[in-house]
Amino acid sequence: MAVEVRRAVPRPALRPRREREEEVLVWPDLLFPEFISAVLFLFTFILLSVFINAPLLNQANPNITPNPSKAPWYFLNLQELLLHMDKAWAGVLLPGLFLLFLAVIPYIDRSNEGQGVWFGTQYSVRITLVTAFYSMAITWLLVLFDAGKFERLTRFFPTCSEDAQHHWPPCLTGGANGLGGARELYTRLRFSIGDFDWPQDWRFPLPKLGGFSELHFKNLHLWGDMNINVAAVMVEQVIPLVIVFGLAALLVYGLFRIGWVRTTRDVMIVLFTGAMSSYLALTIVGSFFRGAGQALIPPTDLRVDCGTVPAPPGCP
């Protein structure tokens, strides 16, 4: 007599049931806190409108540019960068690199440990605090230097002799005062290496690729007889970029040496916190410390351009 033997088929493992504490409902878990936040936000703005006078200016006149003419607050950091470095880097390339960095963070930091957790590494809190203070302090110092506030520290440069054909050691034109900003490394600094003078001899023609560089279409043309100004490139591009990336690398290395930076996530925290802190510092400078002609002045000296007489209510 044949006996049929059936093998027991193992039942699939049941999916673990989620606990109630892991679930978040739209109502009331989400909408109620959002409603309370919106009420507090509105109440705060009402209080600000009661105690802070924000006078309306006259009707816009396209023939008159306000002084200072400032971008919206969320672009003031970029407007501030335009004062310190090359326009292409300040307005497009550097912000683009930062956005690209944000996009590639998940591909660089591939660890699943502590995902979605605030300050998920051992030293992340102190890393964030130190990086934020470091970045804001360095940003303010660089802004002050570029505004000529540390001019006395660079008075060791001698005054250039007007009769000298070449200059050595390095000297400054226009009097014995020190540097009034980074751009004066190009406009006032003079030195010579043999017969090679800074900055006038640091111009080199772009290479000509046969007739390709002479191609043109109507008013558009390629480089033709254009030159590259090495002195301007060094002052407006190379030096600011070396300072930005060099100070960031120095911070990461210093935190690594003292044992706080241990993982890739720690490095990402340092870079992200440093970029956002510098963003905040530049926004504060552009909002409260830039007056007429984008001069760096105390907030108490800022004045509203009330336009034509009679002035609107609230204007001095």
Beta strands, then each sheet from edge to edge (+ up, - down):
strand 1: 171-172
strand 2: 189-193
strand 3: 196-198
strand 4: 203-205
strand 5: 216-217
strand 6: 220-221
strand 7: 227-229
sheet 1: 1+ 2- 3+
sheet 2: 4+ 7-
sheet 3: 5+ 6-
end
